[in-house]
Amino acid sequence: MCLKLKKLRLENIRSHKNTEIEFREGTTVFTGRTGSGKSSILMGVQYALFGSDSGINNYSMLRRGKSKGKIELEFEEGDGVYNIVRGLKRSGNNITVDVSNMAILKDGTPLPLIGRANDLNEKVLDILNYPKDIKARELFEITSYTKQDEIRALIELKPEKRQEHIDKILQLAKYKTTWENMKDVVSYFDSKLGEDKARLENLEKNKEELVEYQAKAHEIKEKIISGEKEIERLKEHYNKIIFEVRQLSENLEVHLKKRRQSDELRGKVLNIESDIKIISKQIEILEKRKDSLELKQKEFDSTEDPEVLQERYAELSGIFGAISSQLEKNKSDLKKLKEIGAGTCPTCKQEITNEHISSVELEYSKVISALSLDMSDKERDIKEIKDNIQISKQAREINESLEKVMFNLKERIENKKLKSEELEKLEAETEISSLDCSDYEKIKKELDEKQVVEKEVFSMLESHKKVNLVLRTELNEINSRLVKKEEEIRGIEDKKEALIKHENALITLQRLREDIRNIREIVRRNFLEDFRQEFQKKFEEIRKFDDDYTVDVKSDYEPVAFVSGGEEVPISSMSGGEKTSVALAYRLALSDLAAQISSIRQSEILILDEPTVGFDTEDIKVLPEALNNIKTIPQIIIVTHEEELKSAADYKFKVDKFEGMSRVEDITS
């Protein structure tokens, strides 16, 4: 990787509203107070290169209160100049990648993108030649980007932590993963080999089982053939019974129709017999009624004509009425005469006296008495005539009733005669029909018996079919076992030679797995030797071949120093400047070797974010000289709040913040 930064533009990114910075070869130092926005510049570079894979989330990048933001980074890599554009936008409470403001250009020509952030990330990895099986951010931080407090941290770590960190750089975890994965492969081959050996050992047993299967298959075939013959016989028998049942059913249906007709005739006979009984009973009642009415008729033979009696009754009623009216008039005249008392009599025009009144009263009394007697006689005659009229009416009713009875009697007798004739005819038909139905019960019994036999034969037929089906299923299973057993025997015989190859392959895999387990130590040893040389070279470059000390690395990666006489000097006892040189050389050596391990070119950029954290005054004073002595890295970018580091700079920028907005000023003189 020969990445070199050329230009960075931040638009609404963190505290930067609109910042543009031009990078050149040499050492560039950004100074400013804590919180001024210096580290945001480095975050912008890292986010432009790797997006969300940089470990920086979108929420921490977009400037507060802004709906959109953008990072543009221009850099050199290989033979091209590239421009990366990454946009951010606010959507409700979320901040997402603005795919409409995302691009990558080479020498001013846009490269094709699908429109996803991941697509852009993959393009960058291809440009930087980063392997696909490692995290890009981690490789970038190991080879090019040193975070706060990391320069001295490596040499001051506890041995196990330092070992873990360097193993990660060496990517030794993949060897362990491969070793663990190969366990399943070895187990699989071992299991298969065991199975093959077991098959070889059981070859004779398998052949014996094959003979048994063949004998069993032959036995089942014989049973199936015998069963099929019995099924055919039962089918013929069953079809014959079905034919007989059908004929009997048809014959029975004919007889059943005749029986229904006979039953209908018998029903009619019974109905007519019942009707004749009813008619006979009615005739008997009518004859008794006739006799009774004839006796009563004889009692009324001397009765006068009702019309004559009615005329006499009317005549007497009129006479009786006239007498009654005369009687009432005389009574009324006598009453009036008594009431007058004196004066002229209205009847005879004589003077009214007591003697006159007595005379008139006597005369009226005689008339009234005679009229009363006459009324009594007439009343008696009227009653007699009324009784005779009633008797005459009864005689007429008896005659009318007798006439009706005689009519009904005649009608019933005629009806009985007709019914009797019809009965005689039906009885003759019934007798003939009964003769036709005489075989019904016999046919019915025979049909029932045949149907029972039909069910039994059908049950036997189905049972034999089921048995044959089971036998066929069993035969198929036996045949399947035969085929498998034959294939297994052939396979075992074919695998006799392959077994030896498998045994050799298993031994090879086991040895390879063991070698992979040991390869981590081999890689560590090889790395340690390369690391020693690179560490010494970087230290000499920084110290300018200072003869006071030489450096080395122990087997656990702990850096050590030696005085000219060969005496070991603990790093902790060295001066601040010396320790800084050791730490910087250690860090740069690791960076170069990490690039080699990842099959990328050595980094041509070194980014230091607050490298003096944890340094004392003496350490800070010597750091600029150490940085100026590094000639193998063309571009060094430093972010610091220490003014002393300006002396190491070829290009100086001052970062401050005013009203919440960062400002970057080029103060290179």
C-alpha positions in Angstrom: 0.0 0.0 0.0 1.5 3.4 -1.1 -1.4 5.5 0.1 -0.8 9.2 0.2 -3.4 11.8 1.2 -3.8 14.8 -1.0 -6.9 16.7 0.1 -9.7 16.4 2.6 -13.0 18.4 2.6 -15.5 18.3 5.5 -19.0 19.7 5.0 -21.2 19.7 8.1 -19.1 17.0 9.7 -18.9 17.1 13.5 -17.7 20.7 14.4 -16.5 21.4 10.9 -19.0 23.4 8.8 -16.9 23.7 5.6 -13.2 22.8 6.0 -10.8 22.0 3.2 -7.2 20.8 3.9 -4.4 20.0 1.4 -1.9 17.3 2.4 1.6 17.1 1.0 4.6 14.9 1.4 6.6 15.5 4.6 5.4 16.0 8.1 2.1 17.8 8.7 1.2 18.9 12.2 -2.2 20.0 13.4 -2.1 21.8 16.7 -4.9 23.2 18.8 -6.6 23.0 22.2 -8.4 19.9 23.3 -11.9 19.8 21.8 -11.0 22.2 18.9 -11.8 19.6 16.2 -8.3 18.2 15.5 -9.2 14.5 15.9 -12.3 15.1 13.7 -10.0 15.5 10.8 -8.5 12.1 11.3 -12.0 10.6 11.8 -13.0 12.1 8.5 -10.1 10.4 6.8 -10.9 7.1 8.3 -14.7 7.3 7.6 -14.0 8.4 4.0 -11.9 5.3 3.5 -14.0 2.7 5.3 -17.4 4.1 6.0 -19.3 2.5 8.9 -16.7 -0.3 8.8 -14.3 2.2 10.3 -16.1 1.7 13.6 -17.5 5.3 13.5 -21.2 5.5 13.5 -23.2 7.9 11.4 -24.7 9.7 14.4 -21.3 10.9 15.6 -20.3 12.3 12.2 -23.2 14.6 11.0 -23.0 18.1 12.5 -25.8 18.8 15.0 -28.8 20.5 13.6 -27.8 19.8 9.9 -29.9 17.7 7.5 -27.0 16.7 5.3 -23.2 16.4 5.4 -20.4 15.2 3.2 -16.8 14.0 3.3 -14.5 14.2 0.2 -11.1 12.6 0.3 -8.5 12.7 -2.5 -5.5 10.4 -2.3 -2.8 8.7 -4.4 -2.6 4.9 -4.6 -0.4 3.1 -7.1 -0.6 4.9 -10.5 -3.9 6.7 -9.9 -5.4 9.6 -8.1 -8.7 8.7 -6.4 -11.6 10.8 -5.0 -14.0 9.3 -2.5 -17.3 11.1 -1.7 -19.5 9.9 1.2 -22.7 11.8 2.0 -24.9 11.6 5.2 -28.5 12.7 5.6 -30.9 13.0 8.5 -34.2 11.2 8.2 -36.4 11.7 11.2 -34.4 10.5 14.2 -32.1 8.5 12.0 -28.9 9.4 10.2 -28.2 7.3 7.1 -25.9 7.1 4.2 -26.9 9.5 1.4 -26.5 7.1 -1.6 -27.4 9.9 -4.0 -24.2 11.7 -2.8 -21.8 8.8 -2.9 -19.1 8.3 -5.5 -15.5 7.2 -6.2 -13.5 8.6 -9.1 -10.1 7.6 -10.6 -8.3 10.3 -12.3 -11.6 12.3 -12.5 -13.6 9.4 -14.0 -16.4 7.9 -11.9 -16.1 4.2 -11.2 -19.3 2.2 -11.4 -21.2 1.7 -8.1 -24.4 -0.3 -7.5 -25.6 2.4 -5.1 -24.7 0.7 -1.8 -22.2 1.8 0.9 -20.8 -1.8 0.9 -20.1 -1.6 -2.8 -18.0 1.6 -2.2 -16.2 -0.1 0.7 -15.3 -3.1 -1.5 -14.0 -0.7 -4.2 -11.7 1.0 -1.6 -10.4 -2.4 -0.4 -9.6 -3.4 -4.0 -7.7 0.0 -4.6 -5.7 -0.5 -1.3 -5.1 -4.1 -2.2 -6.4 -5.1 1.3 -7.2 -8.9 1.8 -10.9 -9.7 2.0 -10.5 -12.0 5.0 -9.4 -9.4 7.5 -11.0 -6.2 9.0 -9.8 -3.3 6.9 -10.0 -0.8 9.8 -7.7 -3.0 12.0 -5.1 -3.4 9.2 -5.1 0.4 8.6 -4.7 1.1 12.3 -1.8 -1.4 12.5 0.0 -0.2 9.4 -0.7 3.5 9.2 -2.8 5.0 12.0 -1.6 5.2 15.6 -4.2 6.2 18.1 -3.7 8.1 21.3 -1.4 6.5 23.9 -0.5 3.7 21.5 3.2 4.5 20.9 4.4 3.7 24.4 1.5 1.3 25.2 3.0 -1.6 23.2 6.3 -1.7 25.0 4.6 -1.2 28.4 2.0 -3.9 28.0 2.0 -7.0 30.1 3.7 -9.9 28.2 0.4 -11.9 27.7 -1.4 -8.8 26.3 1.5 -8.0 24.1 1.6 -11.6 22.9 -2.2 -11.5 22.1 -1.8 -8.2 20.2 1.0 -9.4 18.0 -0.7 -12.8 17.4 -3.6 -10.8 16.1 -1.2 -9.0 13.7 0.3 -12.3 12.7 -3.2 -13.6 12.0 -2.4 -16.8 14.0 -6.1 -17.3 14.8 -6.7 -18.7 11.3 -4.2 -21.5 12.1 -6.1 -22.4 15.2 -9.4 -22.3 13.3 -8.0 -24.4 10.6 -6.6 -26.9 13.2 -10.0 -27.1 14.9 -11.9 -27.4 11.5 -9.5 -30.2 10.5 -10.6 -32.2 13.5 -13.9 -32.9 11.9 -12.3 -33.8 8.6 -9.9 -36.2 10.3 -12.8 -37.6 12.4 -14.8 -38.1 9.3 -12.0 -39.9 7.4 -11.3 -42.0 10.5 -14.9 -42.9 10.9 -15.2 -43.8 7.2 -12.0 -45.8 7.4 -13.4 -47.6 10.4 -16.6 -48.4 8.5 -14.5 -49.7 5.5 -12.5 -51.9 7.8 -15.7 -53.2 9.5 -17.1 -53.9 6.0 -14.0 -55.9 5.0 -14.1 -57.8 8.3 -17.9 -58.6 7.7 -17.5 -59.5 4.0 -18.2 -63.3 4.6 -21.0 -62.4 7.0 -22.5 -60.1 4.3 -22.3 -63.0 1.7 -24.1 -65.3 4.1 -26.8 -62.7 4.7 -27.0 -62.3 0.9 -27.8 -66.1 0.5 -30.4 -65.8 3.3 -32.0 -62.9 1.5 -32.1 -64.8 -1.8 -33.7 -67.9 -0.1 -36.2 -65.6 1.7 -37.0 -63.9 -1.6 -37.5 -67.2 -3.4 -39.8 -68.4 -0.6 -41.9 -65.2 -0.7 -42.2 -65.5 -4.5 -43.5 -69.0 -4.2 -46.1 -67.8 -1.7 -47.1 -64.9 -3.9 -47.6 -67.3 -6.9 -49.7 -69.7 -4.8 -51.6 -66.7 -3.4 -52.3 -65.3 -6.9 -53.7 -68.7 -8.0 -56.0 -68.8 -5.0 -57.0 -65.2 -5.7 -57.9 -66.1 -9.3 -59.9 -69.1 -8.1 -61.8 -67.0 -5.6 -62.4 -64.3 -8.2 -64.1 -66.9 -10.5 -66.1 -68.3 -7.6 -67.0 -64.8 -6.5 -68.1 -63.7 -10.0 -70.2 -66.9 -10.3 -71.9 -66.1 -7.0 -72.5 -62.5 -8.0 -74.2 -63.7 -11.2 -76.4 -66.1 -9.2 -77.2 -63.4 -6.7 -78.1 -61.0 -9.5 -80.4 -63.6 -11.1 -82.1 -64.4 -7.8 -82.5 -60.7 -7.0 -84.2 -60.1 -10.4 -86.4 -63.2 -9.9 -87.2 -62.1 -6.3 -88.1 -58.6 -7.6 -90.6 -60.2 -10.0 -92.1 -62.3 -7.2 -92.1 -59.3 -5.0 -94.1 -57.3 -7.5 -96.6 -60.2 -7.7 -96.7 -60.3 -3.9 -97.4 -56.6 -3.7 -100.2 -57.1 -6.2 -101.5 -60.1 -4.1 -101.3 -58.0 -0.9 -103.1 -55.2 -2.7 -105.9 -57.7 -3.7 -106.1 -59.1 -0.2 -106.3 -55.5 1.1 -109.1 -54.8 -1.3 -110.9 -58.0 -0.2 -110.5 -57.1 3.4 -111.8 -53.5 2.7 -114.8 -54.9 0.8 -115.6 -57.5 3.4 -115.4 -54.7 6.0 -117.7 -52.5 3.8 -120.2 -55.5 3.5 -120.2 -55.9 7.2 -120.8 -52.2 7.7 -123.6 -52.2 5.1 -125.2 -55.4 6.6 -125.1 -53.7 10.0 -126.7 -50.6 8.5 -129.4 -52.7 6.8 -130.1 -54.4 10.1 -130.5 -51.1 11.8 -132.6 -49.7 9.0 -134.9 -52.7 9.1 -135.4 -52.3 12.8 -136.1 -48.7 12.3 -138.6 -49.5 9.5 -140.4 -52.0 11.7 -140.6 -49.4 14.5 -141.9 -46.7 12.2 -144.5 -49.0 10.6 -145.9 -49.8 14.1 -146.2 -46.0 14.9 -147.7 -45.5 11.5 -150.5 -47.9 12.4 -151.2 -45.9 15.5 -151.9 -42.8 13.4 -154.0 -44.4 10.7 -157.3 -42.7 12.0 -155.8 -39.2 12.2 -157.7 -36.4 10.2 -156.1 -34.6 7.4 -153.8 -31.9 9.0 -155.0 -29.3 6.5 -158.6 -29.8 7.5 -157.7 -29.6 11.1 -155.8 -26.4 10.4 -158.8 -24.8 8.8 -161.0 -25.7 11.7 -158.4 -24.4 14.1 -158.4 -21.1 12.3 -162.1 -20.8 12.3 -162.4 -21.6 16.0 -159.6 -19.2 16.8 -161.5 -16.4 15.0 -164.8 -17.1 16.9 -162.9 -17.3 20.1 -161.4 -13.9 19.4 -164.7 -12.3 18.6 -166.3 -13.7 21.8 -163.3 -12.5 23.8 -163.6 -9.0 22.3 -167.4 -8.9 23.0 -166.7 -10.0 26.6 -164.1 -7.3 27.1 -166.4 -4.7 25.6 -169.3 -5.6 27.9 -167.0 -5.5 30.9 -165.7 -2.1 29.8 -169.2 -0.6 29.2 -170.3 -1.9 32.6 -167.2 -0.3 34.2 -167.8 3.0 32.5 -171.5 3.0 33.5 -170.5 2.5 37.1 -168.0 5.3 36.9 -170.6 7.8 35.4 -172.9 7.3 38.4 -175.5 10.0 37.2 -176.7 11.4 33.9 -177.8 9.8 30.7 -176.9 6.2 29.9 -174.7 6.1 26.8 -176.2 2.8 25.7 -180.0 3.2 26.2 -180.1 7.0 26.7 -182.1 6.6 29.9 -181.4 8.4 33.0 -179.0 6.7 35.2 -180.4 5.5 38.5 -179.4 2.9 40.9 -182.2 0.7 39.6 -181.1 1.3 36.1 -177.5 0.5 37.0 -178.6 -2.7 38.8 -180.8 -3.7 35.9 -178.0 -3.1 33.4 -175.4 -4.8 35.6 -177.7 -7.9 35.9 -178.2 -8.0 32.1 -174.5 -7.5 31.5 -173.7 -10.2 34.0 -175.9 -12.7 32.1 -174.3 -11.8 28.8 -170.8 -12.0 30.2 -171.6 -15.3 31.9 -173.0 -16.7 28.6 -170.0 -15.4 26.7 -167.6 -16.8 29.3 -169.2 -20.3 28.9 -169.1 -20.1 25.2 -165.3 -19.1 25.4 -164.6 -22.0 27.6 -166.2 -24.4 25.1 -164.3 -22.8 22.2 -161.1 -22.9 24.1 -161.5 -26.6 24.7 -162.3 -27.2 21.1 -159.2 -25.2 20.0 -157.0 -27.3 22.4 -158.4 -30.5 21.0 -157.8 -29.3 17.4 -154.2 -28.2 18.4 -153.5 -31.7 19.8 -154.9 -33.3 16.7 -152.7 -31.0 14.5 -149.7 -32.1 16.5 -150.6 -35.8 16.2 -151.1 -35.2 12.5 -147.7 -33.6 12.2 -146.1 -36.6 14.0 -147.9 -39.0 11.7 -146.6 -37.0 8.7 -143.0 -37.1 10.1 -143.2 -40.8 10.7 -144.4 -41.4 7.1 -141.6 -39.2 5.8 -139.0 -41.0 8.0 -140.4 -44.4 6.9 -140.0 -43.3 3.3 -136.4 -42.3 3.9 -135.6 -45.5 5.7 -137.2 -47.5 2.9 -135.1 -45.6 0.4 -131.9 -46.1 2.3 -132.6 -49.7 3.0 -133.2 -50.3 -0.7 -129.9 -48.5 -1.5 -127.9 -50.5 1.1 -129.3 -53.8 -0.1 -128.4 -52.9 -3.7 -124.9 -51.7 -2.5 -124.4 -54.9 -0.6 -125.3 -56.9 -3.6 -122.7 -55.0 -5.7 -120.0 -55.3 -3.1 -120.7 -59.0 -2.8 -120.3 -59.5 -6.5 -117.0 -57.5 -6.4 -115.8 -59.5 -3.5 -116.5 -62.7 -5.3 -114.4 -61.5 -8.2 -111.5 -60.3 -6.1 -111.4 -63.5 -4.1 -111.0 -65.4 -7.3 -108.1 -63.1 -8.4 -106.5 -63.3 -5.0 -106.5 -67.1 -5.1 -104.8 -67.0 -8.5 -102.2 -64.4 -7.2 -101.5 -66.4 -4.1 -100.6 -69.4 -6.3 -98.1 -67.2 -8.2 -96.4 -66.0 -5.0 -95.9 -69.4 -3.5 -92.2 -69.5 -4.5 -91.3 -66.0 -3.0 -90.1 -67.3 0.4 -88.1 -70.0 -1.1 -86.3 -67.6 -3.5 -85.8 -65.1 -0.6 -84.2 -67.8 1.5 -82.0 -68.9 -1.3 -80.9 -65.3 -2.0 -80.1 -64.7 1.6 -77.9 -67.8 1.7 -76.1 -66.8 -1.5 -75.5 -63.3 -0.2 -73.9 -64.7 3.0 -71.7 -66.9 0.8 -70.9 -63.8 -1.4 -69.7 -61.9 1.7 -67.6 -64.9 2.9 -66.0 -65.3 -0.5 -65.3 -61.6 -0.8 -63.8 -61.5 2.6 -61.5 -64.4 1.7 -60.6 -62.8 -1.6 -59.7 -59.5 0.1 -57.8 -61.3 2.8 -55.7 -63.1 0.2 -55.1 -59.8 -1.6 -53.9 -58.2 1.6 -51.6 -61.2 2.3 -50.2 -61.0 -1.2 -49.8 -57.2 -0.9 -47.9 -57.7 2.4 -45.8 -60.4 0.7 -45.0 -58.1 -2.2 -44.0 -55.3 0.1 -41.8 -57.8 2.0 -40.4 -59.0 -1.3 -39.6 -55.4 -2.4 -37.9 -54.8 0.9 -35.9 -58.1 0.6 -35.0 -57.2 -3.0 -34.0 -53.7 -1.9 -31.8 -55.3 0.8 -30.4 -57.7 -1.8 -29.5 -54.9 -4.1 -27.9 -52.9 -1.2 -26.1 -56.0 0.0 -24.8 -56.8 -3.4 -23.7 -53.2 -3.9 -22.1 -53.3 -0.4 -20.2 -56.5 -1.2 -19.0 -55.1 -4.5 -18.1 -51.8 -2.8 -16.2 -53.7 -0.1 -14.3 -55.7 -2.7 -13.7 -52.6 -4.7 -12.4 -50.7 -1.6 -9.7 -53.2 -0.7 -7.1 -51.1 -2.6 -8.8 -47.8 -1.7 -8.6 -48.7 2.0 -4.8 -48.5 1.9 -5.0 -45.1 0.2 -7.5 -43.9 2.8 -5.2 -45.1 5.6 -2.3 -43.2 4.1 -4.5 -40.1 3.5 -5.7 -40.2 7.2 -2.1 -40.5 8.4 -1.2 -37.5 6.2 -4.2 -35.5 7.5 -3.3 -36.3 11.1 0.3 -35.2 10.5 -0.9 -32.1 8.7 -3.2 -31.2 11.5 -0.3 -31.7 14.0 1.9 -29.5 11.7 -0.8 -26.8 11.6 -0.9 -26.9 15.4 2.9 -26.4 15.5 3.0 -23.9 12.7 2.0 -21.1 15.0 5.3 -21.4 16.9 7.1 -21.7 13.5 5.4 -18.5 12.4 6.2 -16.8 15.7 9.9 -17.8 15.4 10.2 -16.6 11.8 8.4 -13.4 12.6 10.5 -12.9 15.7 13.7 -13.0 13.6 12.3 -10.6 11.0 11.0 -8.4 13.8 14.4 -8.2 15.5 16.0 -7.1 12.3 13.3 -4.6 11.4 13.2 -3.3 15.0 17.0 -2.8 15.0 16.9 -1.1 11.6 14.1 1.3 12.6 15.8 2.1 15.9 19.1 2.9 14.2 17.2 5.1 11.7 15.6 7.1 14.5 18.8 7.2 16.7 21.1 8.0 13.7 23.4 5.1 14.6 23.8 6.3 18.2 26.5 3.9 19.7 25.1 4.2 23.2 22.5 1.4 22.8 21.5 -1.5 20.6 18.1 -3.1 20.8 16.6 -6.6 20.5 13.4 -8.5 21.1 13.0 -11.4 23.4 11.0 -14.5 22.6 7.9 -13.0 24.2 8.2 -9.9 22.1 9.5 -7.8 25.0 11.9 -5.1 23.7 15.3 -4.9 25.4 18.3 -2.6 25.1 22.0 -3.3 25.5 24.9 -0.9 26.2 28.0 -1.1 24.2 29.6 -3.6 26.6 26.7 -6.0 26.0 25.0 -5.5 29.3 21.2 -5.6 29.1 19.4 -2.5 30.1 15.6 -2.6 31.0 13.6 -0.3 28.9 12.0 1.1 32.0 15.4 2.4 33.2 16.1 4.3 30.0 15.7 8.1 29.6 12.4 9.5 28.3 13.8 10.2 24.9 15.4 6.8 24.6 12.2 5.1 25.5 10.3 7.2 22.9 12.8 6.1 20.3 12.4 2.5 21.3 8.6 2.7 21.3 8.5 4.5 17.9 10.9 2.0 16.3 8.9 -0.9 17.8 5.6 0.5 16.4 7.1 1.2 12.9 8.7 -2.3 12.7 5.3 -3.9 13.6 3.6 -1.7 10.9 6.0 -2.8 8.1 5.8 -6.5 9.1 2.0 -6.4 9.3 1.9 -5.0 5.7 4.2 -7.9 4.6 2.0 -10.5 6.3 -1.1 -9.1 4.7 0.6 -9.1 1.3 0.4 -5.3 0.8 3.2 -2.8 0.3 4.8 -1.1 3.3 2.8 2.0 4.3 4.0 5.3 3.0 1.9 7.3 5.5 2.0 7.5 9.3 -0.9 9.1 11.2 -0.3 9.9 14.9 -3.3 11.0 17.0 -2.1 12.8 20.1 1.2 10.7 20.3 2.4 12.5 23.4 -0.3 11.3 25.7 1.4 9.9 28.7 4.7 11.5 27.8 6.7 13.7 30.2 8.4 16.9 29.2 11.6 15.2 28.3 9.8 12.7 26.1 8.0 15.4 24.2 11.2 17.3 23.6 13.0 14.4 21.9 10.0 13.2 19.8 10.4 15.9 17.0 14.0 14.8 16.4 13.0 11.1 16.3 10.2 11.9 13.8 12.6 13.9 11.6 14.9 11.0 11.5 12.3 8.8 9.8 13.1 8.9 6.1 11.3 5.7 4.9 7.8 7.2 5.4 7.1 10.0 2.9 4.0 11.4 4.6 3.5 11.8 8.4 0.4 13.5 9.8 0.3 14.4 13.5 -2.6 15.7 15.5 -1.4 17.2 18.9 -2.1 19.9 21.5 1.7 20.1 22.2 3.3 23.2 20.6 6.8 21.5 20.8 5.9 19.2 18.0 5.7 22.1 15.5 9.4 21.9 15.2 9.0 18.5 13.5 6.6 19.9 11.0 7.2 20.8 7.3 3.6 22.0 7.2 1.7 23.5 10.2 -2.0 24.0 10.7 -3.7 25.6 13.7 -7.2 24.4 14.7 -9.5 26.4 16.9 -13.2 26.6 17.6 -15.4 29.7 17.4 -19.0 29.6 18.4 -19.1 25.8 18.1 -17.5 25.8 14.6 -13.9 24.5 13.9 -11.6 26.6 11.8 -8.3 25.3 10.3 -5.6 27.8 9.5 -2.4 27.1 7.6 0.3 28.7 9.6 3.3 27.3 7.7 5.7 30.2 7.4 
